[in-house]
Amino acid sequence: MRVPELRIQALNNQPLRSDRSFVLYWMTASRRVQWNFGLQRAVELAVALGRPLVILEALRVGYPWASDRLHRFVLQGMAENRRRLRGSPVRYYCYVELGAGHGAGLLEALANQAAVVVTDDYPCFFLPRMQQAVASRLYVRLEAVDSNGLLPMRAASQVFPTAYAFRRFLQKRLPEHLNELPDRDPLAGVTLPPPVKIDTEILQRWPEASDELLAASPEQLAKLPIDHSVGPGLADGGASAAKVVLRSFLTTKLHRYPDERNQPEADVSSGLSPWLHFGHLSTHQIFVELAQQEDWHPGSLSASTKGSKAGWWGMSEAAEAFLDELITWREVGFNMCWQRPDYDRYESLPEWAQATLAEHEGDTRQHVYSRDEFEQAATHDELWNSAQNQLLTEGRMHNYLRMLWGKKILEWSATPRDALDTMIHLNNKYALDGRDPNSYSGIFWVLGRYDRAWGPERPIFGTIRFMSSQNTARKVRVRDYIEQYRPRLRGQQTLW
Ligand SMILES: Cc1cc2nc3c(=O)[nH]c(=O)nc-3n(C[C@H](O)[C@H](O)[C@H](O)COP(=O)(O)OP(=O)(O)OC[C@H]3O[C@@H](n4cnc5c(N)ncnc54)[C@H](O)[C@@H]3O)c2cc1C
């Protein structure tokens, strides 16, 4: 099937210039060559126009929180894309900035020769701003294609205040989109003209990344002007690594997911969020593999649209619990980000949450930590410190502890706005899956987004949902977790 119209958005009013040399796919968020509506759209246009296809995948150094950890993951994904496209009829142009701003002008230079430019529609971080700025400078059509989730972002024109409201909407409107799957391999069986030669002046000014650089060794990373204090995380980037983790989750962990997802020591959640974030893995792929394993077909869907968490899909309890996170919770964040440019601002919190936090802003705090103390995992609370240390060293934190982590930052910051800044900074600097719509859903959930008022009213929190380390330790097993992640040497938090 063709890419659905609802997923395609023109970012400028320029025409398609069919006399030009090639179709350009500017890969920015869906950094994969399979299950990708953006690449599929570019292939469709190249075939229709009888033009070769060029894929530009670039990596800047000047974006916020650029570090060895984030770069290594992206570079590994680029290396895999280069390997996969070798021998294909596509010219894959892989560019890595060696200095801030060095890449400026490359997209325009290529676009000057392109009949049309296709890119990824991603609603968060610096990408929308960057694409809007580029769109106004191009003299050719620039299209953004939404390959983010099962529901096209533009299928819903309202912002949902709760996951429940969004789930109800999904139950009414998702079925009509469930058959709209991207091609597993958009290049399979396609005849394209032979790959184009890129102009020598362009290649000289913006040289392609070497295989050595893409190998992302510590020596190569050390040459880049990025933050070297944030070392590699626990996971490797790329679609193949994602596939291994997905298979292992589906075959060995999924059945334990409903009962043990909240247990940090059980570690039965999928761990897929870094690959989802960098676009190395598609929700559609996960959904198709899960549906096959469950022997599911669309006729199994329930007709009920009451918004209940379980029973709608007609899959096992475990699969439904997982889909509620992967689809409802993940995509409600995309819904917020594409419609609210202020999705990362304190003022985007619901009014009741802002009011109750304001009322308690002057309350006495027993502990107030600076951002530095939080960052160094140097609070009085050993569970919190261990969770922060896991984030520092591995680039991940278990979901249940992430909620506690945020609630304590709210409790131990001078103001709720300080707490928000600290959460955004630490999450986005250290988490492999940070800088994502989910990051803002989770962080703002700590402050009341997608939630309701809870009694009793408490100091600092007001009616914002409260969590404590003591209650957490009673509810979930954390002794071994604390032992494993406790910061060993003050001032030397990282393990590498
Ligand atoms: C303070 C705070 C910050 C967070 N920051 C991020 C972040 O930067 N990036 C991020 O991807 N998630 C974030 N989350 C949400 C959640 O913690 C992670 O998505 C989840 O822990 C990822 O682990 P997993 O892949 O094993 O999840 P699984 O349980 O296996 O779920 C599968 C997928 O569903 C999505 N998902 C799961 N839980 C949530 C959730 N609560 N909200 C939205 N989507 C969800 C993720 O894409 C996840 O990979 C945050 C939550 C909190 C409370």
The ligand as an SDF file (V2000), in Angstrom:
LIG
                    3D

 53 58  0  0  0  0  0  0  0  0999 V2000
   10.1780   11.0350   35.2400 C   0  0  0  0  0  0  0  0  0  0  0  0
   10.0110   10.1290   34.0390 C   0  0  0  0  0  0  0  0  0  0  0  0
   10.8120   10.3320   32.9210 C   0  0  0  0  0  0  0  0  0  0  0  0
   10.6550    9.5120   31.8010 C   0  0  0  0  0  0  0  0  0  0  0  0
   11.4680    9.7540   30.7240 N   0  0  0  0  0  0  0  0  0  0  0  0
   11.3360    8.9660   29.6140 C   0  0  0  0  0  0  0  0  0  0  0  0
   12.1800    9.1760   28.5070 C   0  0  0  0  0  0  0  0  0  0  0  0
   13.0370   10.0600   28.5050 O   0  0  0  0  0  0  0  0  0  0  0  0
   12.0140    8.3880   27.4120 N   0  0  0  0  0  0  0  0  0  0  0  0
   11.0950    7.3720   27.3870 C   0  0  0  0  0  0  0  0  0  0  0  0
   10.9990    6.6700   26.3720 O   0  0  0  0  0  0  0  0  0  0  0  0
   10.2810    7.1630   28.4390 N   0  0  0  0  0  0  0  0  0  0  0  0
   10.3730    7.9090   29.5590 C   0  0  0  0  0  0  0  0  0  0  0  0
    9.5740    7.6740   30.6210 N   0  0  0  0  0  0  0  0  0  0  0  0
    8.5330    6.6420   30.5200 C   0  0  0  0  0  0  0  0  0  0  0  0
    8.9630    5.2080   30.9220 C   0  0  0  0  0  0  0  0  0  0  0  0
    9.6420    5.2500   32.1300 O   0  0  0  0  0  0  0  0  0  0  0  0
    9.8380    4.5430   29.8680 C   0  0  0  0  0  0  0  0  0  0  0  0
    9.2450    4.6590   28.5990 O   0  0  0  0  0  0  0  0  0  0  0  0
   10.0400    3.0690   30.1460 C   0  0  0  0  0  0  0  0  0  0  0  0
   10.5590    2.8710   31.4180 O   0  0  0  0  0  0  0  0  0  0  0  0
   10.9900    2.4980   29.1120 C   0  0  0  0  0  0  0  0  0  0  0  0
   11.3410    1.1890   29.4390 O   0  0  0  0  0  0  0  0  0  0  0  0
   10.9060   -0.0150   28.5300 P   0  0  0  0  0  0  0  0  0  0  0  0
   11.2940    0.2510   27.1250 O   0  0  0  0  0  0  0  0  0  0  0  0
   11.4350   -1.2530   29.1640 O   0  0  0  0  0  0  0  0  0  0  0  0
    9.3220    0.0530   28.6540 O   0  0  0  0  0  0  0  0  0  0  0  0
    8.1990   -1.0460   28.4350 P   0  0  0  0  0  0  0  0  0  0  0  0
    7.4620   -1.1870   29.7170 O   0  0  0  0  0  0  0  0  0  0  0  0
    8.7500   -2.2720   27.8370 O   0  0  0  0  0  0  0  0  0  0  0  0
    7.1960   -0.3190   27.4190 O   0  0  0  0  0  0  0  0  0  0  0  0
    7.3630   -0.3970   26.0020 C   0  0  0  0  0  0  0  0  0  0  0  0
    7.4360    1.0030   25.4430 C   0  0  0  0  0  0  0  0  0  0  0  0
    6.2570    1.7240   25.7650 O   0  0  0  0  0  0  0  0  0  0  0  0
    6.5730    3.0920   26.0140 C   0  0  0  0  0  0  0  0  0  0  0  0
    6.2920    3.4030   27.4290 N   0  0  0  0  0  0  0  0  0  0  0  0
    6.3800    2.5790   28.4970 C   0  0  0  0  0  0  0  0  0  0  0  0
    6.0240    3.2340   29.6220 N   0  0  0  0  0  0  0  0  0  0  0  0
    5.7180    4.4870   29.2540 C   0  0  0  0  0  0  0  0  0  0  0  0
    5.2680    5.6380   29.9640 C   0  0  0  0  0  0  0  0  0  0  0  0
    5.0490    5.6180   31.2750 N   0  0  0  0  0  0  0  0  0  0  0  0
    5.0640    6.7840   29.2760 N   0  0  0  0  0  0  0  0  0  0  0  0
    5.2570    6.8360   27.9310 C   0  0  0  0  0  0  0  0  0  0  0  0
    5.6600    5.7630   27.2050 N   0  0  0  0  0  0  0  0  0  0  0  0
    5.8880    4.6110   27.8700 C   0  0  0  0  0  0  0  0  0  0  0  0
    8.0680    3.2400   25.7620 C   0  0  0  0  0  0  0  0  0  0  0  0
    8.2570    3.6360   24.4240 O   0  0  0  0  0  0  0  0  0  0  0  0
    8.5850    1.8420   26.0010 C   0  0  0  0  0  0  0  0  0  0  0  0
    9.7990    1.5520   25.3570 O   0  0  0  0  0  0  0  0  0  0  0  0
    9.6900    8.4790   31.7860 C   0  0  0  0  0  0  0  0  0  0  0  0
    8.8960    8.2830   32.9110 C   0  0  0  0  0  0  0  0  0  0  0  0
    9.0580    9.0880   34.0260 C   0  0  0  0  0  0  0  0  0  0  0  0
    8.1850    8.8550   35.2260 C   0  0  0  0  0  0  0  0  0  0  0  0
  1  2  1  0
  2  3  1  0
  2 52  2  0
  3  4  2  0
  4  5  1  0
  4 50  1  0
  5  6  2  0
  6  7  1  0
  6 13  1  0
  7  8  2  0
  7  9  1  0
  9 10  1  0
 10 11  2  0
 10 12  1  0
 12 13  2  0
 13 14  1  0
 14 15  1  0
 14 50  1  0
 15 16  1  0
 16 17  1  0
 16 18  1  0
 18 19  1  0
 18 20  1  0
 20 21  1  0
 20 22  1  0
 22 23  1  0
 23 24  1  0
 24 25  2  0
 24 26  1  0
 24 27  1  0
 27 28  1  0
 28 29  2  0
 28 30  1  0
 28 31  1  0
 31 32  1  0
 32 33  1  0
 33 34  1  0
 33 48  1  0
 34 35  1  0
 35 36  1  0
 35 46  1  0
 36 37  1  0
 36 45  1  0
 37 38  2  0
 38 39  1  0
 39 40  1  0
 39 45  2  0
 40 41  1  0
 40 42  2  0
 42 43  1  0
 43 44  2  0
 44 45  1  0
 46 47  1  0
 46 48  1  0
 48 49  1  0
 50 51  2  0
 51 52  1  0
 52 53  1  0
M  END
$$$$
